[in-house]
Amino acid sequence: MKLAQGAVTHVSDISGMAEELEEDSASTEDAVHSIAAVVEENAASAQQVSASAEEQTAAVEELSASADKLEQIAVELQESVREFKI
């Protein structure tokens, strides 16, 4: 009889441990999903930053081209003004 009670106690202990493992497994799964969501958000943010950087690079290149054109116009204007000096 004591042997049977001991077996029941061990089975009960094992069952309790299995329930704890199941709970821990669920918590771990939730944590992994949360981490995955954060990783996806970070990836999306990185893509946005990259796109913004590309846009800024294009804008700077356009501004540089405009500055070069303005410099060229200024040189031409100076040459034209020299022709009309008295």
ZADO-1210 file (C-alpha; in nm, 4 decimals, padded with zeros to 6 digits):
<atoms>
<atom x="00.0000" y="00.0000" z="00.0000" code="MET" pos="1"/>
<atom x="00.2821" y="00.2375" z="00.0854" code="LYS" pos="2"/>
<atom x="00.4414" y="00.1569" z="-00.2479" code="LEU" pos="3"/>
<atom x="00.1218" y="00.2511" z="-00.4289" code="ALA" pos="4"/>
<atom x="00.0932" y="00.5761" z="-00.2345" code="GLN" pos="5"/>
<atom x="00.4550" y="00.6555" z="-00.3131" code="GLY" pos="6"/>
<atom x="00.3906" y="00.5921" z="-00.6808" code="ALA" pos="7"/>
<atom x="00.0831" y="00.8155" z="-00.6719" code="VAL" pos="8"/>
<atom x="00.2862" y="01.0882" z="-00.5028" code="THR" pos="9"/>
<atom x="00.5589" y="01.0620" z="-00.7670" code="HIS" pos="10"/>
<atom x="00.3043" y="01.0684" z="-01.0489" code="VAL" pos="11"/>
<atom x="00.1418" y="01.3716" z="-00.8894" code="SER" pos="12"/>
<atom x="00.4803" y="01.5431" z="-00.8575" code="ASP" pos="13"/>
<atom x="00.5641" y="01.4619" z="-01.2182" code="ILE" pos="14"/>
<atom x="00.2254" y="01.5921" z="-01.3299" code="SER" pos="15"/>
<atom x="00.2854" y="01.9176" z="-01.1410" code="GLY" pos="16"/>
<atom x="00.6279" y="01.9533" z="-01.2987" code="MET" pos="17"/>
<atom x="00.4792" y="01.8915" z="-01.6420" code="ALA" pos="18"/>
<atom x="00.2238" y="02.1675" z="-01.5817" code="GLU" pos="19"/>
<atom x="00.5011" y="02.4055" z="-01.4743" code="GLU" pos="20"/>
<atom x="00.7007" y="02.3176" z="-01.7845" code="LEU" pos="21"/>
<atom x="00.3950" y="02.3830" z="-01.9993" code="GLU" pos="22"/>
<atom x="00.3462" y="02.7236" z="-01.8362" code="GLU" pos="23"/>
<atom x="00.7154" y="02.8061" z="-01.8781" code="ASP" pos="24"/>
<atom x="00.6977" y="02.6946" z="-02.2394" code="SER" pos="25"/>
<atom x="00.3997" y="02.9226" z="-02.3024" code="ALA" pos="26"/>
<atom x="00.5816" y="03.2141" z="-02.1365" code="SER" pos="27"/>
<atom x="00.8896" y="03.1460" z="-02.3460" code="THR" pos="28"/>
<atom x="00.6795" y="03.1327" z="-02.6618" code="GLU" pos="29"/>
<atom x="00.5174" y="03.4664" z="-02.5727" code="ASP" pos="30"/>
<atom x="00.8602" y="03.6195" z="-02.5122" code="ALA" pos="31"/>
<atom x="00.9874" y="03.4903" z="-02.8467" code="VAL" pos="32"/>
<atom x="00.6845" y="03.6398" z="-03.0244" code="HIS" pos="33"/>
<atom x="00.7420" y="03.9722" z="-02.8491" code="SER" pos="34"/>
<atom x="01.1075" y="03.9725" z="-02.9497" code="ILE" pos="35"/>
<atom x="01.0134" y="03.8863" z="-03.3079" code="ALA" pos="36"/>
<atom x="00.7697" y="04.1782" z="-03.3155" code="ALA" pos="37"/>
<atom x="01.0382" y="04.4173" z="-03.1885" code="VAL" pos="38"/>
<atom x="01.2833" y="04.2854" z="-03.4484" code="VAL" pos="39"/>
<atom x="01.0270" y="04.3457" z="-03.7247" code="GLU" pos="40"/>
<atom x="00.9624" y="04.6990" z="-03.5989" code="GLU" pos="41"/>
<atom x="01.3362" y="04.7686" z="-03.5880" code="ASN" pos="42"/>
<atom x="01.3766" y="04.6357" z="-03.9412" code="ALA" pos="43"/>
<atom x="01.0955" y="04.8600" z="-04.0630" code="ALA" pos="44"/>
<atom x="01.2515" y="05.1594" z="-03.8867" code="SER" pos="45"/>
<atom x="01.5894" y="05.0805" z="-04.0411" code="ALA" pos="46"/>
<atom x="01.4298" y="05.0704" z="-04.3856" code="GLN" pos="47"/>
<atom x="01.2654" y="05.4071" z="-04.3228" code="GLN" pos="48"/>
<atom x="01.5952" y="05.5572" z="-04.2096" code="VAL" pos="49"/>
<atom x="01.7663" y="05.4158" z="-04.5169" code="SER" pos="50"/>
<atom x="01.4983" y="05.5579" z="-04.7460" code="ALA" pos="51"/>
<atom x="01.5249" y="05.8979" z="-04.5753" code="SER" pos="52"/>
<atom x="01.9024" y="05.8929" z="-04.6131" code="ALA" pos="53"/>
<atom x="01.8679" y="05.8158" z="-04.9837" code="GLU" pos="54"/>
<atom x="01.6196" y="06.1018" z="-05.0242" code="GLU" pos="55"/>
<atom x="01.8531" y="06.3397" z="-04.8419" code="GLN" pos="56"/>
<atom x="02.1461" y="06.2284" z="-05.0562" code="THR" pos="57"/>
<atom x="01.9436" y="06.2946" z="-05.3704" code="ALA" pos="58"/>
<atom x="01.8390" y="06.6362" z="-05.2383" code="ALA" pos="59"/>
<atom x="02.2006" y="06.7274" z="-05.1553" code="VAL" pos="60"/>
<atom x="02.3133" y="06.6190" z="-05.5021" code="GLU" pos="61"/>
<atom x="02.0379" y="06.8299" z="-05.6586" code="GLU" pos="62"/>
<atom x="02.1348" y="07.1258" z="-05.4406" code="LEU" pos="63"/>
<atom x="02.4988" y="07.0822" z="-05.5399" code="SER" pos="64"/>
<atom x="02.4052" y="07.0779" z="-05.9083" code="ALA" pos="65"/>
<atom x="02.1981" y="07.3939" z="-05.8584" code="SER" pos="66"/>
<atom x="02.4903" y="07.5626" z="-05.6816" code="ALA" pos="67"/>
<atom x="02.7219" y="07.4694" z="-05.9692" code="ASP" pos="68"/>
<atom x="02.4730" y="07.6122" z="-06.2198" code="LYS" pos="69"/>
<atom x="02.4377" y="07.9296" z="-06.0124" code="LEU" pos="70"/>
<atom x="02.8162" y="07.9669" z="-06.0006" code="GLU" pos="71"/>
<atom x="02.8302" y="07.9301" z="-06.3784" code="GLN" pos="72"/>
<atom x="02.5624" y="08.1969" z="-06.4207" code="ILE" pos="73"/>
<atom x="02.7506" y="08.4299" z="-06.1828" code="ALA" pos="74"/>
<atom x="03.0717" y="08.3898" z="-06.3840" code="VAL" pos="75"/>
<atom x="02.8855" y="08.4639" z="-06.7075" code="GLU" pos="76"/>
<atom x="02.7227" y="08.7675" z="-06.5473" code="LEU" pos="77"/>
<atom x="03.0611" y="08.9004" z="-06.4301" code="GLN" pos="78"/>
<atom x="03.1987" y="08.8588" z="-06.7818" code="GLU" pos="79"/>
<atom x="02.8998" y="09.0446" z="-06.9246" code="SER" pos="80"/>
<atom x="02.9375" y="09.3274" z="-06.6721" code="VAL" pos="81"/>
<atom x="03.3085" y="09.3669" z="-06.7596" code="ARG" pos="82"/>
<atom x="03.2130" y="09.4357" z="-07.1214" code="GLU" pos="83"/>
<atom x="02.9979" y="09.7317" z="-07.0174" code="PHE" pos="84"/>
<atom x="03.2427" y="09.8978" z="-06.7752" code="LYS" pos="85"/>
<atom x="03.3246" y="10.2548" z="-06.8630" code="ILE" pos="86"/>
</atoms>
